[in-house]
Amino acid sequence: DLFVAMVAQLKTLKSSRKSMKICINRYLKVINSIPKSMQKALQLPEFDSTAHWFNSQPLSFEKELNKKIVVVDFWTVCCVNCLHTLPALKLLEEKYENDHSIAFVGCHSGKFSTERNDMTVKNAILRHEIEHPVINDHRMKVWKDFRTRCWPTILIVGPNRLPLIKFRGEGHKDRIDTFLEVASEVYRDTTNKDKIDLEAESLAEGSVLQFPGKIKSLVKDDNLPYQNGILVVSDSGNHRLLIVDEITHQCLDIIGGSGPGLEDGSFETSKFHFPQGCEYLSINGTPYLFVCDTENHCIRRLDLHARTVETVSGTGKQGFDRSGGKEPTKQALSTPWDICYSDGCKMLVAMAGIHQIWQFDCQTFKARVFSGTGKEMNLNTPTHYRNACWAQPSGVTTYKTKNLLRIFVADSESSSIRAINISVKGNSTSNIAGASEDAKNLKNFGDRDGIGFDAKFQHPRGVYWCPYLEQVLVADSYNHKLKVIDPQSREVETIEFDLSEDSLALAEPSGLTTVYDEQKDELSVCIANTNAHNLIEVNLSSGEARKIDIKMDNISPSILDYQSPKKLQCKDGVCLLGSP
C-alpha cells in the first residue's frame, strides 16, 4: 500500500522534479526509520539458486549486490509493454553507467511455457540487445517471492535489501530516474561501489540473417524492377530488409542495415530499427513497399524504382493515441508489427503496442484506428468491429470477394486467430480458432488441432491468407509449428513436413508467405524462422523442406529499364492504382 501511495503521489508531481525529489526524500526517511529488528523481516529473499543467469555470473544480495541500489525489471518477452520498457531502461543504464552503487537486473518471468526455456530467454536478450544481467525465473519463484503481480514491474531495492518502491506498467522512466537520483544521494555513504563483471551473450556466427521477422512474396509484374518474382525479407535483427530473387535466391538489394536508426534517403544510407511486416502497392505505375518500422514506431515507404526510403507516418517515438487522424508527421504510432492491403488506397496495420488495428491511407499518409478500443482483451463484437478488443495483434492478412472482406488477425497474447468481417449483411469480429469464449482469459493456450475454441495455439505471430488453398496459414510461434485453418469450418491442422535435418527445425517462426511454381504446379510456404536465423521453404505437395540459402555475393539491383515514375495522379480523391 505504501508503494502504491508513493507512485500515485509521484504521478501528481510529474510536472515538478523539485517537488518529486522532496517527496522521495521524505519517503526514504520513513523507510529508513523502520527499526532494524523489523527490517530483517522485510528484507527480500535471495534469487532462485536453480535459475540460469545471462550476461553475468549468478548474482546474490549477499555478495555482488550487497549494499547496492538494485533496479529489478520483471518482464516476459511476449509482452509488448515489457518491450517498451527496455529502451527506457537502456537510457537509465547509460546515465548511471559510472555510478556502480546502482545495479540493473532483469528478471524474466515467462508467461508462456516456451518462454521459460533458457534458449528462448537468451534469444530474447540478443534480439532486444539487453546488456545487463538477466535471471531466467523459470519456476516463477522470484516472481512469487518478490510479490510481483503484473508485467512489466520495476522494483527498486535499497542497499539494506529492503524493497523501496514498485512501478507497474510502462511509462515511468522519469519517475524512476528521479527516484534513483535521490536514493543515490541518500545512500551515498553506505553503498557498495564495486563494479559487477558482465559477460555479454553472443550469437553463433555464419548466418546471413538475424531474427528474421516477416517475409513477403511478390509475383513479377510490369512495375517491379526485377527480372523475376521476389521475396522481401525483414531481417529484423540486422535492422534491414533484403530483396531476394524468388528463383535463384540471389540477394538483389539491401535496404538499411548499418545499425539501428531512423534515417530516410537511399537504400544504402537509410536506417531502420527492427522492421517487421511489409506490403506492396503499385501506385500509378510506381512500385512501393510500405514497411512497419516497429521499434521506430513508424511506417516507411520504399520506392523500388527510385530506390529511396521515406517516413510517411509516425514521429519516431512511441505514442499512446488510440484514435489517430492527425497529420502524418505529428501522428505518434505504437509498435506497428504487420501491414496488409485492404482496398482502394488503404492498408491495415496491426498496432501491437496499443492492441488495435489501424487503417493507413497510402495517398494522404494519414493513419487512424479501424478496430479496437485499446483494452487488452479477446473480445469479439457481433455488431461492429470498432468496439472489439484485441490482445497484441502481430499478424494481419485479408481475403476479399465481391460482397465480403475478411481480415484475419494473429492475436498473439490471446493465442488465437480472429477475423474482422465486413459485408452487406453487417460488420463484426469473430473467433476463428484458439483461446476461449472468456474475453479476459489471455492464458488459454496450448498445442492442439481441432475446431474453433477446441484448437489451441501458443502466441502465434504470423498469419497468411493463401488463395490457392483458400485457407489461412499460421505461424504458431511458441509451438514452433506451421498450421492451417479452414475459415469456413474453423478446423485447425498441423502441417507435417520432413525434419530429418536439425537445420530445418522451426524455432519461433513469425512470418510466412507462399510461392507458386506454375511450371511444376507446386505450392510452397516460405517461413521466416526467427530464432533459427534462417528461411525455410516447405513444399506442400511433397512435404519436403529445405533451407533457403540467400546468396550475398555479387549483389546488384538487377533493375530493368523503365520510364521515370510519373507523379501520383488523383482525381476527386481517387488514386489511380496499378495492380496490388
C-alpha positions as CSV (number, residue, x, y, z in Angstrom):
1,D,0.0,0.0,0.0
2,L,2.9,2.3,0.8
3,F,4.4,1.6,-2.7
4,V,1.1,2.4,-4.4
5,A,0.6,5.6,-2.5
6,M,4.1,6.7,-3.3
7,V,3.8,6.1,-7.0
8,A,0.4,7.8,-7.1
9,Q,1.9,10.9,-5.4
10,L,4.8,11.0,-7.8
11,K,2.4,10.9,-10.8
12,T,0.6,14.0,-9.4
13,L,4.0,15.8,-9.1
14,K,5.3,14.8,-12.6
15,S,5.5,18.4,-13.7
16,S,7.8,19.4,-10.9
17,R,11.1,17.5,-10.5
18,K,12.0,19.5,-7.4
19,S,8.7,18.6,-5.7
20,M,9.2,14.9,-6.6
21,K,12.7,15.0,-5.0
22,I,11.4,16.5,-1.8
23,C,8.6,13.9,-1.7
24,I,11.1,11.0,-2.3
25,N,13.4,12.3,0.3
26,R,10.7,12.3,2.9
27,Y,9.6,8.8,1.8
28,L,13.0,7.3,2.1
29,K,13.3,8.8,5.6
30,V,10.2,6.9,6.6
31,I,11.7,3.7,5.1
32,N,15.0,4.2,6.9
33,S,13.3,4.8,10.2
34,I,11.9,1.3,10.3
35,P,13.5,-0.4,13.3
36,K,16.3,-2.8,12.5
37,S,14.5,-5.6,14.3
38,M,11.7,-5.2,11.7
39,Q,13.9,-4.6,8.7
40,K,15.2,-8.1,8.8
41,A,11.7,-9.5,8.4
42,L,11.0,-7.2,5.5
43,Q,14.2,-8.0,3.6
44,L,13.9,-9.7,0.2
45,P,14.9,-13.3,-0.1
46,E,17.8,-14.4,-2.4
47,F,17.2,-15.1,-6.1
48,D,16.4,-18.6,-7.1
49,S,19.6,-20.6,-6.9
50,T,18.4,-23.1,-9.6
51,A,17.9,-20.4,-12.2
52,H,20.3,-19.7,-15.1
53,W,21.8,-16.2,-15.4
54,F,22.8,-14.4,-18.6
55,N,25.3,-11.6,-19.2
56,S,27.0,-12.3,-15.9
57,Q,27.7,-15.0,-13.3
58,P,24.8,-15.6,-10.8
59,L,24.3,-12.6,-8.6
60,S,23.2,-12.5,-5.0
61,F,22.3,-9.9,-2.4
62,E,24.8,-11.4,0.0
63,K,27.7,-10.9,-2.4
64,E,27.7,-8.9,-5.7
65,L,24.6,-6.9,-4.9
66,N,25.3,-6.4,-1.3
67,K,24.8,-2.7,-0.2
68,K,23.8,-1.7,-3.8
69,I,20.7,0.0,-5.0
70,V,19.2,-2.6,-7.3
71,V,16.7,-2.0,-10.2
72,V,14.9,-5.2,-10.9
73,D,12.9,-5.4,-14.2
74,F,10.3,-8.1,-14.2
75,W,9.5,-8.9,-17.8
76,T,8.4,-11.5,-20.3
77,V,9.4,-11.4,-23.9
78,C,5.8,-11.9,-25.3
79,C,4.7,-8.7,-23.6
80,V,4.9,-5.6,-25.8
81,N,4.6,-3.3,-22.8
82,C,7.8,-5.0,-21.4
83,L,9.5,-4.4,-24.7
84,H,8.5,-0.7,-24.5
85,T,10.2,-0.5,-21.1
86,L,13.6,-1.8,-22.4
87,P,14.7,1.4,-24.3
88,A,13.9,3.4,-21.2
89,L,16.0,1.1,-19.0
90,K,18.8,1.4,-21.5
91,L,18.8,5.2,-21.2
92,L,18.9,4.9,-17.4
93,E,21.8,2.4,-17.6
94,E,23.7,4.8,-19.8
95,K,23.1,7.7,-17.4
96,Y,24.3,5.7,-14.4
97,E,27.0,3.8,-16.2
98,N,29.7,5.2,-13.9
99,D,27.7,5.0,-10.7
100,H,28.4,1.5,-9.6
101,S,26.3,1.9,-6.5
102,I,23.3,1.2,-8.8
103,A,22.9,-2.1,-10.5
104,F,20.3,-3.1,-13.1
105,V,19.0,-6.7,-13.2
106,G,16.4,-8.3,-15.4
107,C,14.1,-11.0,-14.1
108,H,12.5,-12.9,-17.0
109,S,9.4,-14.5,-15.5
110,G,7.8,-16.1,-18.6
111,K,4.0,-16.1,-19.2
112,F,4.1,-18.9,-21.7
113,S,5.8,-22.3,-21.1
114,T,8.1,-21.8,-24.1
115,E,9.4,-18.6,-22.7
116,R,10.8,-20.3,-19.6
117,N,13.3,-22.2,-21.7
118,D,16.9,-20.9,-21.3
119,M,17.5,-20.7,-25.1
120,T,14.3,-18.7,-25.6
121,V,15.5,-16.2,-22.9
122,K,18.9,-16.0,-24.5
123,N,17.5,-15.3,-27.9
124,A,15.2,-12.6,-26.4
125,I,18.2,-10.9,-24.7
126,L,20.2,-10.9,-28.0
127,R,17.2,-9.8,-30.1
128,H,16.5,-6.8,-27.9
129,E,20.1,-6.0,-27.2
130,I,19.9,-6.3,-23.4
131,E,23.3,-5.8,-21.8
132,H,22.5,-6.0,-18.0
133,P,22.4,-9.3,-16.1
134,V,19.2,-11.3,-16.5
135,I,17.9,-14.3,-14.5
136,N,15.6,-16.8,-16.1
137,D,12.9,-17.2,-13.4
138,H,11.8,-20.5,-14.9
139,R,9.9,-21.6,-11.8
140,M,8.3,-18.1,-11.2
141,K,9.9,-18.3,-7.8
142,V,11.4,-14.8,-7.8
143,W,8.1,-13.5,-9.1
144,K,6.3,-15.0,-6.1
145,D,8.9,-14.3,-3.5
146,F,9.1,-10.6,-4.6
147,R,5.3,-10.4,-4.7
148,T,5.0,-9.4,-8.3
149,R,1.6,-9.1,-9.9
150,C,2.0,-7.9,-13.5
151,W,4.3,-7.4,-16.4
152,P,6.2,-5.2,-16.6
153,T,7.1,-4.3,-13.0
154,I,10.2,-2.3,-11.9
155,L,11.2,-2.9,-8.3
156,I,13.9,-0.8,-6.7
157,V,15.7,-2.4,-3.8
158,G,17.7,-0.5,-1.3
159,P,21.2,-1.2,-0.1
160,N,19.7,-2.6,3.1
161,R,17.9,-5.2,0.9
162,L,14.5,-3.6,1.6
163,P,12.1,-3.2,-1.3
164,L,11.8,0.6,-1.7
165,I,9.2,1.1,-4.5
166,K,7.5,-0.7,-7.4
167,F,6.4,0.8,-10.7
168,R,3.8,-1.3,-12.5
169,G,3.3,-0.9,-16.2
170,E,5.2,1.2,-18.7
171,G,6.0,4.9,-18.9
172,H,7.7,5.5,-15.6
173,K,11.2,6.4,-16.9
174,D,11.3,10.0,-15.4
175,R,9.9,8.9,-12.1
176,I,12.4,6.0,-11.8
177,D,15.2,8.4,-12.8
178,T,14.3,10.9,-10.1
179,F,14.0,8.2,-7.5
180,L,17.4,6.9,-8.4
181,E,18.9,10.4,-8.2
182,V,17.6,10.9,-4.7
183,A,18.3,7.4,-3.5
184,S,21.9,7.6,-4.8
185,E,22.4,10.7,-2.7
186,V,20.6,9.4,0.4
187,Y,22.6,6.2,0.5
188,R,25.9,7.7,-0.9
189,D,28.0,6.9,2.2
190,T,26.7,3.3,2.7
191,T,26.6,1.8,-0.7
192,N,28.9,-0.7,-2.4
193,K,30.6,0.9,-5.4
194,D,32.4,-2.2,-6.8
195,K,31.7,-2.8,-10.4
196,I,29.9,-6.0,-11.5
197,D,31.7,-8.0,-14.2
198,L,29.5,-8.6,-17.3
199,E,29.8,-11.4,-19.7
200,A,27.7,-10.5,-22.8
201,E,25.9,-13.2,-24.6
202,S,26.7,-13.6,-28.3
203,L,25.1,-15.2,-31.5
204,A,26.7,-18.0,-33.3
205,E,28.5,-16.7,-36.4
206,G,27.8,-17.6,-40.0
207,S,24.2,-16.7,-40.5
208,V,23.2,-14.1,-43.1
209,L,20.0,-13.3,-41.2
210,Q,19.4,-12.3,-37.6
211,F,16.0,-12.9,-36.1
212,P,14.1,-12.5,-39.4
213,G,10.5,-11.4,-38.5
214,K,8.4,-11.3,-41.7
215,I,8.6,-12.4,-45.3
216,K,6.6,-11.3,-48.3
217,S,6.5,-12.8,-51.8
218,L,5.8,-10.6,-54.8
219,V,4.8,-12.1,-58.2
220,K,6.6,-10.5,-61.1
221,D,4.5,-7.7,-62.7
222,D,5.3,-4.9,-65.2
223,N,6.1,-2.4,-62.5
224,L,8.6,-4.4,-60.4
225,P,12.2,-3.5,-61.4
226,Y,13.4,-7.1,-61.1
227,Q,13.7,-10.0,-63.6
228,N,11.7,-12.5,-61.5
229,G,9.3,-12.5,-58.6
230,I,10.9,-11.6,-55.3
231,L,10.9,-12.3,-51.6
232,V,11.1,-9.3,-49.3
233,V,12.7,-10.4,-46.0
234,S,12.5,-8.4,-42.9
235,D,16.0,-9.1,-41.5
236,S,14.9,-7.6,-38.2
237,G,17.9,-8.2,-36.0
238,N,20.2,-6.6,-38.7
239,H,17.8,-3.7,-38.9
240,R,17.4,-4.1,-42.7
241,L,15.3,-5.5,-45.5
242,L,16.6,-7.9,-48.2
243,I,15.1,-8.2,-51.7
244,V,15.8,-11.7,-52.8
245,D,15.2,-13.4,-56.2
246,E,12.4,-15.9,-55.8
247,I,14.0,-18.4,-58.1
248,T,17.8,-18.1,-57.7
249,H,17.7,-16.7,-54.1
250,Q,20.3,-14.2,-55.1
251,C,20.1,-11.1,-52.9
252,L,19.3,-8.2,-55.2
253,D,19.1,-5.2,-52.8
254,I,19.9,-4.5,-49.2
255,I,17.9,-1.7,-47.7
256,G,19.3,-0.3,-44.4
257,G,21.5,-2.4,-42.2
258,S,24.1,-0.1,-40.9
259,G,22.9,-0.3,-37.4
260,P,19.6,0.8,-35.8
261,G,18.3,4.3,-36.5
262,L,15.7,6.4,-38.2
263,E,17.1,7.9,-41.4
264,D,15.4,8.5,-44.8
265,G,17.3,8.5,-48.0
266,S,18.7,5.9,-50.5
267,F,18.5,2.2,-49.9
268,E,22.2,2.3,-48.9
269,T,22.0,5.2,-46.4
270,S,18.6,4.7,-44.8
271,K,18.2,3.2,-41.4
272,F,15.6,1.1,-39.6
273,H,15.0,-0.3,-36.2
274,F,13.8,-3.9,-36.0
275,P,11.5,-3.7,-39.1
276,Q,8.7,-6.3,-39.4
277,G,5.7,-6.6,-41.8
278,C,5.6,-5.1,-45.2
279,E,3.1,-4.8,-48.1
280,Y,3.3,-3.9,-51.8
281,L,1.2,-1.5,-53.7
282,S,1.8,-0.2,-57.2
283,I,0.5,3.4,-57.5
284,N,0.2,4.8,-60.9
285,G,3.0,2.5,-62.2
286,T,5.4,3.1,-59.3
287,P,6.1,0.1,-57.1
288,Y,6.1,0.9,-53.4
289,L,6.7,-1.2,-50.3
290,F,5.1,0.0,-47.1
291,V,7.1,-1.2,-44.1
292,C,6.3,-1.4,-40.3
293,D,9.5,0.0,-38.8
294,T,8.5,-1.5,-35.5
295,E,10.8,-0.1,-32.9
296,N,10.9,3.3,-34.6
297,H,7.1,3.3,-34.3
298,C,6.8,4.4,-37.9
299,I,5.6,3.4,-41.3
300,R,8.2,3.8,-44.1
301,R,7.6,3.9,-47.8
302,L,10.1,2.3,-50.2
303,D,10.1,3.4,-53.8
304,L,11.5,0.4,-55.7
305,H,12.2,2.5,-58.8
306,A,13.9,5.5,-57.3
307,R,15.5,3.2,-54.6
308,T,14.6,5.6,-51.8
309,V,13.1,5.3,-48.3
310,E,10.7,7.9,-46.8
311,T,9.0,8.0,-43.4
312,V,5.3,8.6,-44.2
313,S,3.7,8.2,-40.7
314,G,5.0,8.3,-37.2
315,T,7.2,10.6,-35.1
316,G,9.9,8.1,-34.2
317,K,8.7,8.0,-30.7
318,Q,6.1,5.6,-29.1
319,G,2.7,7.1,-28.9
320,F,-0.4,6.3,-26.8
321,D,-3.0,7.9,-29.1
322,R,-5.9,5.4,-29.6
323,S,-7.8,7.5,-32.2
324,G,-5.4,8.8,-34.8
325,G,-6.2,11.0,-37.8
326,K,-3.5,13.6,-37.1
327,E,-1.1,15.0,-39.7
328,P,1.3,12.2,-40.7
329,T,4.4,13.9,-39.2
330,K,2.6,14.5,-35.9
331,Q,0.8,11.2,-35.6
332,A,2.6,9.1,-33.0
333,L,2.2,5.3,-33.5
334,S,2.9,2.4,-31.1
335,T,4.8,-0.6,-32.3
336,P,3.3,-1.3,-35.7
337,W,4.0,-5.0,-36.3
338,D,2.3,-6.1,-39.6
339,I,0.6,-4.5,-42.5
340,C,-1.6,-5.7,-45.4
341,Y,-3.6,-4.3,-48.3
342,S,-7.3,-3.9,-47.8
343,D,-8.9,-2.0,-50.7
344,G,-8.7,1.2,-52.7
345,C,-5.6,3.1,-51.4
346,K,-5.9,1.7,-47.9
347,M,-3.9,-0.7,-45.8
348,L,-4.5,-2.2,-42.4
349,V,-1.8,-2.1,-39.6
350,A,-1.5,-4.4,-36.6
351,M,-0.7,-1.8,-34.0
352,A,0.6,-4.2,-31.4
353,G,1.7,-1.6,-28.9
354,I,-1.9,-0.3,-28.1
355,H,-3.8,-3.5,-29.0
356,Q,-5.6,-2.1,-32.1
357,I,-6.0,-2.5,-35.8
358,W,-5.4,0.8,-37.7
359,Q,-6.2,1.9,-41.2
360,F,-3.4,3.7,-43.2
361,D,-4.2,5.8,-46.3
362,C,-1.4,5.4,-48.9
363,Q,-2.4,8.6,-50.6
364,T,-2.7,11.0,-47.6
365,F,-0.5,9.0,-45.3
366,K,-3.0,9.5,-42.5
367,A,-3.5,6.7,-40.0
368,R,-6.5,6.2,-37.7
369,V,-8.0,3.4,-35.6
370,F,-10.0,0.9,-37.5
371,S,-10.9,-1.7,-34.9
372,G,-10.3,-2.0,-31.1
373,T,-10.8,0.1,-28.0
374,G,-7.2,-0.2,-26.9
375,K,-8.1,-2.5,-23.9
376,E,-6.1,-5.7,-24.0
377,M,-8.8,-8.4,-24.2
378,N,-10.0,-11.1,-26.5
379,L,-13.4,-9.5,-27.0
380,N,-15.4,-10.1,-30.2
381,T,-18.4,-8.0,-31.2
382,P,-21.4,-9.2,-33.3
383,T,-22.5,-5.7,-34.3
384,H,-19.4,-3.6,-35.2
385,Y,-15.7,-4.3,-35.4
386,R,-14.8,-0.8,-34.0
387,N,-15.8,-1.9,-30.5
388,A,-13.8,-5.1,-30.4
389,C,-10.8,-5.6,-28.1
390,W,-7.5,-7.1,-29.2
391,A,-4.5,-8.5,-27.4
392,Q,-1.3,-7.5,-29.1
393,P,-2.2,-8.3,-32.7
394,S,1.0,-9.2,-34.6
395,G,-0.1,-10.6,-37.9
396,V,-2.8,-9.4,-40.4
397,T,-4.0,-10.7,-43.8
398,T,-7.1,-10.1,-45.9
399,Y,-9.4,-12.2,-48.1
400,K,-11.8,-10.3,-50.4
401,T,-14.8,-11.2,-52.6
402,K,-17.4,-9.0,-54.2
403,N,-19.5,-8.9,-51.1
404,L,-17.2,-9.7,-48.3
405,L,-13.9,-8.5,-46.8
406,R,-12.4,-10.7,-44.1
407,I,-9.4,-9.6,-42.2
408,F,-7.6,-12.5,-40.3
409,V,-5.6,-11.4,-37.3
410,A,-3.0,-13.3,-35.3
411,D,-4.0,-12.1,-31.9
412,S,-0.8,-13.1,-30.1
413,E,-1.5,-12.5,-26.4
414,S,-4.8,-14.3,-26.6
415,S,-3.2,-17.2,-28.6
416,S,-6.0,-17.1,-31.1
417,I,-6.7,-16.3,-34.8
418,R,-9.6,-13.9,-35.1
419,A,-11.4,-12.2,-38.0
420,I,-13.0,-8.8,-38.9
421,N,-16.0,-9.4,-41.1
422,I,-17.3,-6.7,-43.4
423,S,-20.2,-7.5,-45.7
424,V,-23.5,-6.1,-47.0
425,K,-25.1,-8.1,-44.1
426,G,-23.2,-6.3,-41.4
427,N,-19.9,-5.8,-39.7
428,S,-18.5,-7.9,-36.8
429,T,-15.5,-9.6,-35.3
430,S,-15.3,-13.3,-34.6
431,N,-13.2,-16.1,-33.3
432,I,-11.7,-18.4,-36.0
433,A,-9.7,-20.7,-33.7
434,G,-7.9,-20.9,-30.4
435,A,-8.4,-19.2,-27.0
436,S,-11.8,-19.4,-25.3
437,E,-15.1,-17.5,-25.0
438,D,-13.8,-15.8,-21.9
439,A,-12.7,-12.4,-23.2
440,K,-10.5,-11.7,-20.2
441,N,-8.7,-15.0,-20.3
442,L,-5.3,-14.4,-22.0
443,K,-3.8,-17.6,-20.7
444,N,-5.8,-20.2,-22.6
445,F,-3.0,-21.5,-24.8
446,G,-1.7,-24.9,-25.8
447,D,-0.9,-27.0,-28.8
448,R,-3.9,-28.9,-30.2
449,D,-5.5,-29.4,-33.6
450,G,-9.3,-29.1,-33.5
451,I,-12.2,-26.9,-34.4
452,G,-12.8,-23.3,-33.1
453,F,-12.2,-22.9,-29.4
454,D,-11.1,-26.6,-29.1
455,A,-8.0,-25.8,-31.1
456,K,-5.0,-24.3,-29.3
457,F,-2.1,-22.1,-30.3
458,Q,0.7,-20.5,-28.3
459,H,1.4,-16.9,-29.1
460,P,1.0,-17.1,-32.9
461,R,2.7,-14.1,-34.7
462,G,2.2,-14.9,-38.4
463,V,-0.9,-15.3,-40.5
464,Y,-1.4,-15.5,-44.2
465,W,-4.4,-16.0,-46.4
466,C,-3.5,-18.5,-49.2
467,P,-5.8,-18.0,-52.2
468,Y,-4.5,-21.3,-53.8
469,L,-5.7,-23.3,-50.8
470,E,-8.5,-20.9,-49.7
471,Q,-7.2,-21.4,-46.2
472,V,-5.3,-19.5,-43.6
473,L,-1.7,-20.4,-42.9
474,V,-0.5,-19.7,-39.3
475,A,3.0,-19.4,-37.8
476,D,2.3,-20.9,-34.4
477,S,5.3,-19.2,-33.0
478,Y,5.8,-20.6,-29.5
479,N,4.8,-24.1,-30.5
480,H,7.4,-24.0,-33.3
481,K,4.8,-25.2,-35.9
482,L,3.1,-24.4,-39.1
483,K,-0.6,-24.8,-39.1
484,V,-3.5,-24.3,-41.5
485,I,-7.1,-23.3,-40.8
486,D,-10.3,-23.8,-42.9
487,P,-12.0,-20.5,-42.2
488,Q,-15.5,-21.9,-43.0
489,S,-15.3,-25.0,-40.7
490,R,-12.8,-23.3,-38.3
491,E,-10.8,-26.6,-38.3
492,V,-7.1,-26.4,-37.5
493,E,-4.5,-28.9,-38.7
494,T,-0.7,-29.0,-38.1
495,I,1.3,-29.2,-41.4
496,E,3.8,-32.0,-41.0
497,F,7.0,-31.9,-43.1
498,D,10.4,-33.6,-43.2
499,L,12.5,-32.6,-40.3
500,S,15.4,-35.1,-40.9
501,E,17.9,-32.3,-40.6
502,D,18.3,-30.2,-37.5
503,S,18.7,-27.0,-39.6
504,L,15.1,-27.4,-40.8
505,A,13.5,-27.4,-37.3
506,L,11.2,-24.5,-36.7
507,A,12.3,-22.1,-33.9
508,E,9.7,-19.4,-33.1
509,P,8.6,-18.8,-36.7
510,S,7.0,-15.4,-37.1
511,G,6.2,-14.7,-40.7
512,L,5.1,-16.7,-43.8
513,T,4.1,-16.4,-47.4
514,T,3.6,-18.7,-50.4
515,V,5.4,-19.2,-53.7
516,Y,3.6,-20.9,-56.6
517,D,5.7,-22.7,-59.3
518,E,3.5,-22.6,-62.4
519,Q,5.8,-25.0,-64.4
520,K,5.7,-27.7,-61.7
521,D,2.2,-26.8,-60.4
522,E,3.6,-26.8,-56.9
523,L,2.9,-24.6,-54.0
524,S,5.5,-23.9,-51.3
525,V,5.3,-22.0,-48.0
526,C,8.3,-19.8,-47.1
527,I,8.8,-19.2,-43.4
528,A,10.7,-16.6,-41.5
529,N,12.2,-18.9,-39.0
530,T,13.1,-16.3,-36.4
531,N,15.1,-17.9,-33.7
532,A,17.0,-20.2,-36.1
533,H,18.1,-17.1,-38.1
534,N,17.0,-18.6,-41.4
535,L,14.3,-19.1,-44.0
536,I,12.6,-22.5,-44.6
537,E,10.7,-23.5,-47.7
538,V,8.1,-26.3,-47.3
539,N,6.7,-27.9,-50.5
540,L,3.1,-28.6,-49.6
541,S,2.7,-31.2,-52.4
542,S,5.6,-33.4,-51.3
543,G,6.1,-32.4,-47.7
544,E,9.8,-31.8,-48.4
545,A,11.5,-28.9,-46.7
546,R,14.7,-27.1,-47.4
547,K,16.6,-24.1,-46.1
548,I,16.7,-21.1,-48.4
549,D,20.4,-20.1,-48.8
550,I,20.5,-16.4,-49.7
551,K,23.4,-15.6,-52.0
552,M,25.0,-12.4,-50.8
553,D,27.9,-12.3,-53.4
554,N,27.7,-10.0,-56.5
555,I,24.8,-8.1,-55.1
556,S,23.3,-5.8,-57.7
557,P,19.9,-4.3,-58.1
558,S,19.2,-6.1,-61.4
559,I,16.9,-3.2,-62.3
560,L,15.2,-3.4,-65.7
561,D,15.0,-0.3,-67.9
562,Y,11.9,1.6,-67.1
563,Q,10.3,5.0,-67.6
564,S,10.8,7.6,-64.9
565,P,7.9,7.2,-62.5
566,K,5.2,9.7,-63.0
567,K,3.7,11.8,-60.3
568,L,0.8,10.4,-58.4
569,Q,-2.4,11.2,-60.3
570,C,-5.5,11.7,-58.2
571,K,-9.0,12.9,-59.2
572,D,-11.9,13.6,-56.9
573,G,-10.0,11.9,-54.1
574,V,-9.4,8.7,-56.1
575,C,-5.9,7.5,-56.6
576,L,-5.0,5.8,-59.9
577,L,-3.6,2.5,-59.0
578,G,-1.7,-0.4,-60.6
579,S,-2.5,-3.9,-59.6
580,P,-1.7,-4.5,-55.9
